[in-house]
Amino acid sequence: MTAQDMLSLMNRTPFEPLEIHLNNGTTITVQQPYQIATTPKASACVVYGDDEVVMRIVPYRNIAEVITRASAA
């Protein structure tokens, strides 16, 4: 996973919710594209929780896979 890959997923129209699976077994659910912040050459993204209080910095090297509604079907 790279920043460019994440930007592509964030900018899909219509946006499809994401499940980000990390190497340590953690799953992060993203319901809206504004819950992720990144730049094209970043080594990590910031993922905000639904309540916008929780924030996680997620290095791309720690992402094992990303599942969208379309890829789960």
HTML snippet that shows the backbone in 3Dmol.js (N, CA, C, O; Angstrom):
<script src="https://3Dmol.org/build/3Dmol-min.js"></script>
<div id="view" style="width:600px;height:400px;position:relative"></div>
<script>
const pdb = `
ATOM      1  N   MET A   1       0.849  -1.176   0.000  1.00  0.00           N
ATOM      2  CA  MET A   1       0.000   0.000   0.000  1.00  0.00           C
ATOM      3  C   MET A   1       0.887   1.228   0.000  1.00  0.00           C
ATOM      4  O   MET A   1       1.860   1.311   0.749  1.00  0.00           O
ATOM      5  N   THR A   2       0.539   2.178  -0.848  1.00  0.00           N
ATOM      6  CA  THR A   2       1.262   3.447  -0.912  1.00  0.00           C
ATOM      7  C   THR A   2       0.265   4.589  -0.707  1.00  0.00           C
ATOM      8  O   THR A   2      -0.948   4.378  -0.701  1.00  0.00           O
ATOM      9  N   ALA A   3       0.790   5.778  -0.543  1.00  0.00           N
ATOM     10  CA  ALA A   3      -0.070   6.960  -0.415  1.00  0.00           C
ATOM     11  C   ALA A   3      -0.915   7.133  -1.678  1.00  0.00           C
ATOM     12  O   ALA A   3      -2.084   7.507  -1.592  1.00  0.00           O
ATOM     13  N   GLN A   4      -0.337   6.867  -2.836  1.00  0.00           N
ATOM     14  CA  GLN A   4      -1.091   6.990  -4.093  1.00  0.00           C
ATOM     15  C   GLN A   4      -2.252   6.001  -4.129  1.00  0.00           C
ATOM     16  O   GLN A   4      -3.342   6.340  -4.591  1.00  0.00           O
ATOM     17  N   ASP A   5      -2.024   4.774  -3.643  1.00  0.00           N
ATOM     18  CA  ASP A   5      -3.098   3.780  -3.568  1.00  0.00           C
ATOM     19  C   ASP A   5      -4.226   4.275  -2.668  1.00  0.00           C
ATOM     20  O   ASP A   5      -5.400   4.159  -3.017  1.00  0.00           O
ATOM     21  N   MET A   6      -3.864   4.828  -1.503  1.00  0.00           N
ATOM     22  CA  MET A   6      -4.870   5.319  -0.568  1.00  0.00           C
ATOM     23  C   MET A   6      -5.636   6.492  -1.159  1.00  0.00           C
ATOM     24  O   MET A   6      -6.855   6.575  -1.013  1.00  0.00           O
ATOM     25  N   LEU A   7      -4.934   7.392  -1.820  1.00  0.00           N
ATOM     26  CA  LEU A   7      -5.613   8.530  -2.455  1.00  0.00           C
ATOM     27  C   LEU A   7      -6.611   8.054  -3.510  1.00  0.00           C
ATOM     28  O   LEU A   7      -7.697   8.619  -3.639  1.00  0.00           O
ATOM     29  N   SER A   8      -6.249   7.031  -4.252  1.00  0.00           N
ATOM     30  CA  SER A   8      -7.175   6.471  -5.246  1.00  0.00           C
ATOM     31  C   SER A   8      -8.433   5.920  -4.580  1.00  0.00           C
ATOM     32  O   SER A   8      -9.544   6.138  -5.064  1.00  0.00           O
ATOM     33  N   LEU A   9      -8.256   5.207  -3.468  1.00  0.00           N
ATOM     34  CA  LEU A   9      -9.409   4.664  -2.746  1.00  0.00           C
ATOM     35  C   LEU A   9     -10.266   5.785  -2.149  1.00  0.00           C
ATOM     36  O   LEU A   9     -11.495   5.705  -2.160  1.00  0.00           O
ATOM     37  N   MET A  10      -9.616   6.822  -1.632  1.00  0.00           N
ATOM     38  CA  MET A  10     -10.348   7.945  -1.032  1.00  0.00           C
ATOM     39  C   MET A  10     -11.156   8.724  -2.060  1.00  0.00           C
ATOM     40  O   MET A  10     -12.215   9.267  -1.744  1.00  0.00           O
ATOM     41  N   ASN A  11     -10.660   8.778  -3.276  1.00  0.00           N
ATOM     42  CA  ASN A  11     -11.285   9.614  -4.308  1.00  0.00           C
ATOM     43  C   ASN A  11     -12.242   8.863  -5.219  1.00  0.00           C
ATOM     44  O   ASN A  11     -12.707   9.424  -6.211  1.00  0.00           O
ATOM     45  N   ARG A  12     -12.547   7.609  -4.908  1.00  0.00           N
ATOM     46  CA  ARG A  12     -13.526   6.863  -5.716  1.00  0.00           C
ATOM     47  C   ARG A  12     -14.891   7.549  -5.639  1.00  0.00           C
ATOM     48  O   ARG A  12     -15.295   8.062  -4.595  1.00  0.00           O
ATOM     49  N   THR A  13     -15.578   7.540  -6.762  1.00  0.00           N
ATOM     50  CA  THR A  13     -16.921   8.103  -6.808  1.00  0.00           C
ATOM     51  C   THR A  13     -17.872   7.047  -7.308  1.00  0.00           C
ATOM     52  O   THR A  13     -17.731   6.611  -8.450  1.00  0.00           O
ATOM     53  N   PRO A  14     -18.837   6.609  -6.518  1.00  0.00           N
ATOM     54  CA  PRO A  14     -19.044   7.028  -5.133  1.00  0.00           C
ATOM     55  C   PRO A  14     -18.023   6.363  -4.210  1.00  0.00           C
ATOM     56  O   PRO A  14     -17.481   5.302  -4.519  1.00  0.00           O
ATOM     57  N   PHE A  15     -17.775   7.006  -3.078  1.00  0.00           N
ATOM     58  CA  PHE A  15     -16.848   6.449  -2.093  1.00  0.00           C
ATOM     59  C   PHE A  15     -17.414   5.150  -1.540  1.00  0.00           C
ATOM     60  O   PHE A  15     -18.611   5.052  -1.269  1.00  0.00           O
ATOM     61  N   GLU A  16     -16.562   4.169  -1.378  1.00  0.00           N
ATOM     62  CA  GLU A  16     -16.946   2.891  -0.783  1.00  0.00           C
ATOM     63  C   GLU A  16     -16.231   2.754   0.549  1.00  0.00           C
ATOM     64  O   GLU A  16     -15.010   2.904   0.602  1.00  0.00           O
ATOM     65  N   PRO A  17     -16.964   2.468   1.645  1.00  0.00           N
ATOM     66  CA  PRO A  17     -16.318   2.314   2.946  1.00  0.00           C
ATOM     67  C   PRO A  17     -15.156   1.319   2.874  1.00  0.00           C
ATOM     68  O   PRO A  17     -15.185   0.364   2.098  1.00  0.00           O
ATOM     69  N   LEU A  18     -14.146   1.563   3.692  1.00  0.00           N
ATOM     70  CA  LEU A  18     -12.930   0.756   3.688  1.00  0.00           C
ATOM     71  C   LEU A  18     -12.751   0.018   5.004  1.00  0.00           C
ATOM     72  O   LEU A  18     -13.121   0.519   6.066  1.00  0.00           O
ATOM     73  N   GLU A  19     -12.190  -1.157   4.925  1.00  0.00           N
ATOM     74  CA  GLU A  19     -11.669  -1.864   6.094  1.00  0.00           C
ATOM     75  C   GLU A  19     -10.171  -1.945   5.889  1.00  0.00           C
ATOM     76  O   GLU A  19      -9.704  -2.588   4.949  1.00  0.00           O
ATOM     77  N   ILE A  20      -9.420  -1.303   6.756  1.00  0.00           N
ATOM     78  CA  ILE A  20      -7.965  -1.323   6.679  1.00  0.00           C
ATOM     79  C   ILE A  20      -7.480  -2.370   7.675  1.00  0.00           C
ATOM     80  O   ILE A  20      -7.680  -2.228   8.882  1.00  0.00           O
ATOM     81  N   HIS A  21      -6.843  -3.417   7.167  1.00  0.00           N
ATOM     82  CA  HIS A  21      -6.328  -4.496   8.012  1.00  0.00           C
ATOM     83  C   HIS A  21      -4.828  -4.299   8.190  1.00  0.00           C
ATOM     84  O   HIS A  21      -4.077  -4.219   7.217  1.00  0.00           O
ATOM     85  N   LEU A  22      -4.407  -4.221   9.447  1.00  0.00           N
ATOM     86  CA  LEU A  22      -2.994  -4.010   9.752  1.00  0.00           C
ATOM     87  C   LEU A  22      -2.284  -5.334   9.998  1.00  0.00           C
ATOM     88  O   LEU A  22      -2.919  -6.355  10.263  1.00  0.00           O
ATOM     89  N   ASN A  23      -0.976  -5.301   9.907  1.00  0.00           N
ATOM     90  CA  ASN A  23      -0.154  -6.496  10.108  1.00  0.00           C
ATOM     91  C   ASN A  23      -0.342  -7.121  11.492  1.00  0.00           C
ATOM     92  O   ASN A  23      -0.144  -8.326  11.654  1.00  0.00           O
ATOM     93  N   ASN A  24      -0.722  -6.319  12.492  1.00  0.00           N
ATOM     94  CA  ASN A  24      -0.879  -6.836  13.856  1.00  0.00           C
ATOM     95  C   ASN A  24      -2.281  -7.399  14.119  1.00  0.00           C
ATOM     96  O   ASN A  24      -2.588  -7.783  15.247  1.00  0.00           O
ATOM     97  N   GLY A  25      -3.135  -7.451  13.085  1.00  0.00           N
ATOM     98  CA  GLY A  25      -4.477  -8.002  13.223  1.00  0.00           C
ATOM     99  C   GLY A  25      -5.563  -6.973  13.480  1.00  0.00           C
ATOM    100  O   GLY A  25      -6.745  -7.319  13.474  1.00  0.00           O
ATOM    101  N   THR A  26      -5.201  -5.728  13.704  1.00  0.00           N
ATOM    102  CA  THR A  26      -6.178  -4.665  13.929  1.00  0.00           C
ATOM    103  C   THR A  26      -6.907  -4.342  12.629  1.00  0.00           C
ATOM    104  O   THR A  26      -6.306  -4.332  11.555  1.00  0.00           O
ATOM    105  N   THR A  27      -8.206  -4.079  12.737  1.00  0.00           N
ATOM    106  CA  THR A  27      -8.999  -3.628  11.594  1.00  0.00           C
ATOM    107  C   THR A  27      -9.538  -2.245  11.895  1.00  0.00           C
ATOM    108  O   THR A  27     -10.114  -2.014  12.959  1.00  0.00           O
ATOM    109  N   ILE A  28      -9.353  -1.321  10.957  1.00  0.00           N
ATOM    110  CA  ILE A  28      -9.863   0.043  11.089  1.00  0.00           C
ATOM    111  C   ILE A  28     -10.916   0.237  10.008  1.00  0.00           C
ATOM    112  O   ILE A  28     -10.647   0.029   8.825  1.00  0.00           O
ATOM    113  N   THR A  29     -12.113   0.635  10.415  1.00  0.00           N
ATOM    114  CA  THR A  29     -13.194   0.875   9.461  1.00  0.00           C
ATOM    115  C   THR A  29     -13.279   2.360   9.160  1.00  0.00           C
ATOM    116  O   THR A  29     -13.262   3.188  10.070  1.00  0.00           O
ATOM    117  N   VAL A  30     -13.372   2.695   7.875  1.00  0.00           N
ATOM    118  CA  VAL A  30     -13.477   4.080   7.426  1.00  0.00           C
ATOM    119  C   VAL A  30     -14.787   4.206   6.656  1.00  0.00           C
ATOM    120  O   VAL A  30     -14.955   3.597   5.600  1.00  0.00           O
ATOM    121  N   GLN A  31     -15.716   5.001   7.192  1.00  0.00           N
ATOM    122  CA  GLN A  31     -17.031   5.164   6.572  1.00  0.00           C
ATOM    123  C   GLN A  31     -17.086   6.306   5.562  1.00  0.00           C
ATOM    124  O   GLN A  31     -17.888   6.271   4.629  1.00  0.00           O
ATOM    125  N   GLN A  32     -16.232   7.326   5.745  1.00  0.00           N
ATOM    126  CA  GLN A  32     -16.255   8.515   4.884  1.00  0.00           C
ATOM    127  C   GLN A  32     -14.831   8.885   4.482  1.00  0.00           C
ATOM    128  O   GLN A  32     -13.901   8.687   5.264  1.00  0.00           O
ATOM    129  N   PRO A  33     -14.645   9.419   3.276  1.00  0.00           N
ATOM    130  CA  PRO A  33     -13.280   9.741   2.833  1.00  0.00           C
ATOM    131  C   PRO A  33     -12.606  10.820   3.671  1.00  0.00           C
ATOM    132  O   PRO A  33     -11.378  10.851   3.757  1.00  0.00           O
ATOM    133  N   TYR A  34     -13.382  11.703   4.288  1.00  0.00           N
ATOM    134  CA  TYR A  34     -12.771  12.761   5.094  1.00  0.00           C
ATOM    135  C   TYR A  34     -12.191  12.236   6.408  1.00  0.00           C
ATOM    136  O   TYR A  34     -11.592  13.000   7.165  1.00  0.00           O
ATOM    137  N   GLN A  35     -12.362  10.951   6.683  1.00  0.00           N
ATOM    138  CA  GLN A  35     -11.778  10.359   7.879  1.00  0.00           C
ATOM    139  C   GLN A  35     -10.306   9.989   7.679  1.00  0.00           C
ATOM    140  O   GLN A  35      -9.646   9.556   8.624  1.00  0.00           O
ATOM    141  N   ILE A  36      -9.783  10.158   6.453  1.00  0.00           N
ATOM    142  CA  ILE A  36      -8.385   9.835   6.149  1.00  0.00           C
ATOM    143  C   ILE A  36      -7.686  11.097   5.660  1.00  0.00           C
ATOM    144  O   ILE A  36      -8.236  11.855   4.861  1.00  0.00           O
ATOM    145  N   ALA A  37      -6.481  11.311   6.145  1.00  0.00           N
ATOM    146  CA  ALA A  37      -5.658  12.423   5.667  1.00  0.00           C
ATOM    147  C   ALA A  37      -4.309  11.861   5.238  1.00  0.00           C
ATOM    148  O   ALA A  37      -3.679  11.092   5.965  1.00  0.00           O
ATOM    149  N   THR A  38      -3.878  12.259   4.042  1.00  0.00           N
ATOM    150  CA  THR A  38      -2.573  11.840   3.539  1.00  0.00           C
ATOM    151  C   THR A  38      -2.143  12.790   2.435  1.00  0.00           C
ATOM    152  O   THR A  38      -2.925  13.629   1.987  1.00  0.00           O
ATOM    153  N   THR A  39      -0.910  12.656   2.004  1.00  0.00           N
ATOM    154  CA  THR A  39      -0.394  13.401   0.857  1.00  0.00           C
ATOM    155  C   THR A  39       0.239  12.393  -0.098  1.00  0.00           C
ATOM    156  O   THR A  39       0.546  11.273   0.311  1.00  0.00           O
ATOM    157  N   PRO A  40       0.441  12.768  -1.361  1.00  0.00           N
ATOM    158  CA  PRO A  40       0.913  11.806  -2.366  1.00  0.00           C
ATOM    159  C   PRO A  40       2.212  11.072  -2.037  1.00  0.00           C
ATOM    160  O   PRO A  40       2.383   9.932  -2.468  1.00  0.00           O
ATOM    161  N   LYS A  41       3.123  11.677  -1.298  1.00  0.00           N
ATOM    162  CA  LYS A  41       4.406  11.028  -1.017  1.00  0.00           C
ATOM    163  C   LYS A  41       4.577  10.646   0.452  1.00  0.00           C
ATOM    164  O   LYS A  41       5.691  10.367   0.896  1.00  0.00           O
ATOM    165  N   ALA A  42       3.480  10.632   1.205  1.00  0.00           N
ATOM    166  CA  ALA A  42       3.543  10.343   2.640  1.00  0.00           C
ATOM    167  C   ALA A  42       3.895   8.879   2.891  1.00  0.00           C
ATOM    168  O   ALA A  42       3.607   8.011   2.067  1.00  0.00           O
ATOM    169  N   SER A  43       4.513   8.619   4.022  1.00  0.00           N
ATOM    170  CA  SER A  43       4.812   7.242   4.420  1.00  0.00           C
ATOM    171  C   SER A  43       3.756   6.698   5.374  1.00  0.00           C
ATOM    172  O   SER A  43       3.792   5.528   5.753  1.00  0.00           O
ATOM    173  N   ALA A  44       2.808   7.563   5.759  1.00  0.00           N
ATOM    174  CA  ALA A  44       1.734   7.165   6.665  1.00  0.00           C
ATOM    175  C   ALA A  44       0.496   8.006   6.365  1.00  0.00           C
ATOM    176  O   ALA A  44       0.569   9.048   5.714  1.00  0.00           O
ATOM    177  N   CYS A  45      -0.640   7.522   6.859  1.00  0.00           N
ATOM    178  CA  CYS A  45      -1.862   8.306   6.766  1.00  0.00           C
ATOM    179  C   CYS A  45      -2.397   8.503   8.176  1.00  0.00           C
ATOM    180  O   CYS A  45      -2.023   7.784   9.102  1.00  0.00           O
ATOM    181  N   VAL A  46      -3.272   9.481   8.325  1.00  0.00           N
ATOM    182  CA  VAL A  46      -3.950   9.722   9.590  1.00  0.00           C
ATOM    183  C   VAL A  46      -5.393   9.287   9.389  1.00  0.00           C
ATOM    184  O   VAL A  46      -6.048   9.705   8.434  1.00  0.00           O
ATOM    185  N   VAL A  47      -5.884   8.449  10.290  1.00  0.00           N
ATOM    186  CA  VAL A  47      -7.257   7.958  10.202  1.00  0.00           C
ATOM    187  C   VAL A  47      -7.991   8.424  11.452  1.00  0.00           C
ATOM    188  O   VAL A  47      -7.575   8.147  12.577  1.00  0.00           O
ATOM    189  N   TYR A  48      -9.099   9.141  11.230  1.00  0.00           N
ATOM    190  CA  TYR A  48      -9.923   9.641  12.321  1.00  0.00           C
ATOM    191  C   TYR A  48     -11.083   8.694  12.558  1.00  0.00           C
ATOM    192  O   TYR A  48     -11.622   8.116  11.613  1.00  0.00           O
ATOM    193  N   GLY A  49     -11.472   8.531  13.824  1.00  0.00           N
ATOM    194  CA  GLY A  49     -12.620   7.709  14.169  1.00  0.00           C
ATOM    195  C   GLY A  49     -13.916   8.408  13.819  1.00  0.00           C
ATOM    196  O   GLY A  49     -13.914   9.583  13.453  1.00  0.00           O
ATOM    197  N   ASP A  50     -15.021   7.693  13.929  1.00  0.00           N
ATOM    198  CA  ASP A  50     -16.335   8.262  13.630  1.00  0.00           C
ATOM    199  C   ASP A  50     -16.635   9.492  14.469  1.00  0.00           C
ATOM    200  O   ASP A  50     -17.288  10.424  13.999  1.00  0.00           O
ATOM    201  N   ASP A  51     -16.162   9.499  15.702  1.00  0.00           N
ATOM    202  CA  ASP A  51     -16.445  10.621  16.596  1.00  0.00           C
ATOM    203  C   ASP A  51     -15.434  11.766  16.439  1.00  0.00           C
ATOM    204  O   ASP A  51     -15.563  12.799  17.096  1.00  0.00           O
ATOM    205  N   GLU A  52     -14.445  11.590  15.581  1.00  0.00           N
ATOM    206  CA  GLU A  52     -13.394  12.571  15.303  1.00  0.00           C
ATOM    207  C   GLU A  52     -12.559  12.910  16.532  1.00  0.00           C
ATOM    208  O   GLU A  52     -11.819  13.894  16.523  1.00  0.00           O
ATOM    209  N   VAL A  53     -12.668  12.105  17.594  1.00  0.00           N
ATOM    210  CA  VAL A  53     -11.849  12.299  18.774  1.00  0.00           C
ATOM    211  C   VAL A  53     -10.621  11.397  18.694  1.00  0.00           C
ATOM    212  O   VAL A  53      -9.516  11.798  19.059  1.00  0.00           O
ATOM    213  N   VAL A  54     -10.831  10.181  18.215  1.00  0.00           N
ATOM    214  CA  VAL A  54      -9.740   9.224  18.084  1.00  0.00           C
ATOM    215  C   VAL A  54      -9.022   9.456  16.763  1.00  0.00           C
ATOM    216  O   VAL A  54      -9.659   9.597  15.719  1.00  0.00           O
ATOM    217  N   MET A  55      -7.703   9.494  16.812  1.00  0.00           N
ATOM    218  CA  MET A  55      -6.889   9.685  15.615  1.00  0.00           C
ATOM    219  C   MET A  55      -5.765   8.653  15.663  1.00  0.00           C
ATOM    220  O   MET A  55      -5.105   8.487  16.688  1.00  0.00           O
ATOM    221  N   ARG A  56      -5.554   7.961  14.537  1.00  0.00           N
ATOM    222  CA  ARG A  56      -4.462   6.988  14.450  1.00  0.00           C
ATOM    223  C   ARG A  56      -3.530   7.384  13.320  1.00  0.00           C
ATOM    224  O   ARG A  56      -3.977   7.765  12.238  1.00  0.00           O
ATOM    225  N   ILE A  57      -2.245   7.293  13.575  1.00  0.00           N
ATOM    226  CA  ILE A  57      -1.257   7.465  12.516  1.00  0.00           C
ATOM    227  C   ILE A  57      -0.897   6.060  12.066  1.00  0.00           C
ATOM    228  O   ILE A  57      -0.397   5.255  12.852  1.00  0.00           O
ATOM    229  N   VAL A  58      -1.153   5.768  10.793  1.00  0.00           N
ATOM    230  CA  VAL A  58      -0.977   4.417  10.265  1.00  0.00           C
ATOM    231  C   VAL A  58       0.097   4.422   9.172  1.00  0.00           C
ATOM    232  O   VAL A  58      -0.149   4.924   8.075  1.00  0.00           O
ATOM    233  N   PRO A  59       1.272   3.878   9.452  1.00  0.00           N
ATOM    234  CA  PRO A  59       2.298   3.766   8.407  1.00  0.00           C
ATOM    235  C   PRO A  59       1.820   2.803   7.317  1.00  0.00           C
ATOM    236  O   PRO A  59       1.265   1.746   7.617  1.00  0.00           O
ATOM    237  N   TYR A  60       2.035   3.166   6.077  1.00  0.00           N
ATOM    238  CA  TYR A  60       1.606   2.304   4.966  1.00  0.00           C
ATOM    239  C   TYR A  60       2.264   0.933   5.023  1.00  0.00           C
ATOM    240  O   TYR A  60       1.663  -0.053   4.596  1.00  0.00           O
ATOM    241  N   ARG A  61       3.480   0.849   5.539  1.00  0.00           N
ATOM    242  CA  ARG A  61       4.167  -0.445   5.622  1.00  0.00           C
ATOM    243  C   ARG A  61       3.465  -1.413   6.574  1.00  0.00           C
ATOM    244  O   ARG A  61       3.700  -2.619   6.513  1.00  0.00           O
ATOM    245  N   ASN A  62       2.594  -0.885   7.464  1.00  0.00           N
ATOM    246  CA  ASN A  62       1.876  -1.727   8.419  1.00  0.00           C
ATOM    247  C   ASN A  62       0.509  -2.180   7.910  1.00  0.00           C
ATOM    248  O   ASN A  62      -0.193  -2.911   8.608  1.00  0.00           O
ATOM    249  N   ILE A  63       0.120  -1.759   6.706  1.00  0.00           N
ATOM    250  CA  ILE A  63      -1.176  -2.153   6.157  1.00  0.00           C
ATOM    251  C   ILE A  63      -1.005  -3.461   5.388  1.00  0.00           C
ATOM    252  O   ILE A  63      -0.259  -3.530   4.411  1.00  0.00           O
ATOM    253  N   ALA A  64      -1.711  -4.498   5.845  1.00  0.00           N
ATOM    254  CA  ALA A  64      -1.653  -5.807   5.191  1.00  0.00           C
ATOM    255  C   ALA A  64      -2.584  -5.841   3.988  1.00  0.00           C
ATOM    256  O   ALA A  64      -2.219  -6.363   2.934  1.00  0.00           O
ATOM    257  N   GLU A  65      -3.796  -5.284   4.140  1.00  0.00           N
ATOM    258  CA  GLU A  65      -4.746  -5.222   3.029  1.00  0.00           C
ATOM    259  C   GLU A  65      -5.818  -4.198   3.327  1.00  0.00           C
ATOM    260  O   GLU A  65      -6.047  -3.826   4.478  1.00  0.00           O
ATOM    261  N   VAL A  66      -6.474  -3.745   2.258  1.00  0.00           N
ATOM    262  CA  VAL A  66      -7.623  -2.853   2.371  1.00  0.00           C
ATOM    263  C   VAL A  66      -8.764  -3.504   1.610  1.00  0.00           C
ATOM    264  O   VAL A  66      -8.621  -3.879   0.446  1.00  0.00           O
ATOM    265  N   ILE A  67      -9.895  -3.632   2.283  1.00  0.00           N
ATOM    266  CA  ILE A  67     -11.066  -4.237   1.663  1.00  0.00           C
ATOM    267  C   ILE A  67     -12.138  -3.168   1.499  1.00  0.00           C
ATOM    268  O   ILE A  67     -12.448  -2.437   2.440  1.00  0.00           O
ATOM    269  N   THR A  68     -12.698  -3.082   0.302  1.00  0.00           N
ATOM    270  CA  THR A  68     -13.827  -2.182   0.048  1.00  0.00           C
ATOM    271  C   THR A  68     -15.072  -3.008  -0.120  1.00  0.00           C
ATOM    272  O   THR A  68     -15.004  -4.228  -0.274  1.00  0.00           O
ATOM    273  N   ARG A  69     -16.205  -2.351  -0.091  1.00  0.00           N
ATOM    274  CA  ARG A  69     -17.468  -3.053  -0.295  1.00  0.00           C
ATOM    275  C   ARG A  69     -17.458  -3.787  -1.636  1.00  0.00           C
ATOM    276  O   ARG A  69     -17.966  -4.904  -1.736  1.00  0.00           O
ATOM    277  N   ALA A  70     -16.880  -3.163  -2.668  1.00  0.00           N
ATOM    278  CA  ALA A  70     -16.848  -3.779  -4.007  1.00  0.00           C
ATOM    279  C   ALA A  70     -15.951  -5.003  -4.018  1.00  0.00           C
ATOM    280  O   ALA A  70     -16.298  -6.006  -4.642  1.00  0.00           O
ATOM    281  N   SER A  71     -14.795  -4.953  -3.339  1.00  0.00           N
ATOM    282  CA  SER A  71     -13.888  -6.105  -3.371  1.00  0.00           C
ATOM    283  C   SER A  71     -14.367  -7.230  -2.461  1.00  0.00           C
ATOM    284  O   SER A  71     -13.945  -8.375  -2.626  1.00  0.00           O
ATOM    285  N   ALA A  72     -15.241  -6.923  -1.503  1.00  0.00           N
ATOM    286  CA  ALA A  72     -15.778  -7.946  -0.610  1.00  0.00           C
ATOM    287  C   ALA A  72     -16.909  -8.733  -1.274  1.00  0.00           C
ATOM    288  O   ALA A  72     -17.224  -9.847  -0.855  1.00  0.00           O
ATOM    289  N   ALA A  73     -17.516  -8.152  -2.306  1.00  0.00           N
ATOM    290  CA  ALA A  73     -18.655  -8.799  -2.964  1.00  0.00           C
ATOM    291  C   ALA A  73     -18.217  -9.948  -3.858  1.00  0.00           C
ATOM    292  O   ALA A  73     -19.055 -10.597  -4.484  1.00  0.00           O
TER     293      ALA A  73
END
`;
const viewer = $3Dmol.createViewer("view");
viewer.addModel(pdb, "pdb");
viewer.setStyle({}, {cartoon: {color: "spectrum"}});
viewer.zoomTo();
viewer.render();
</script>
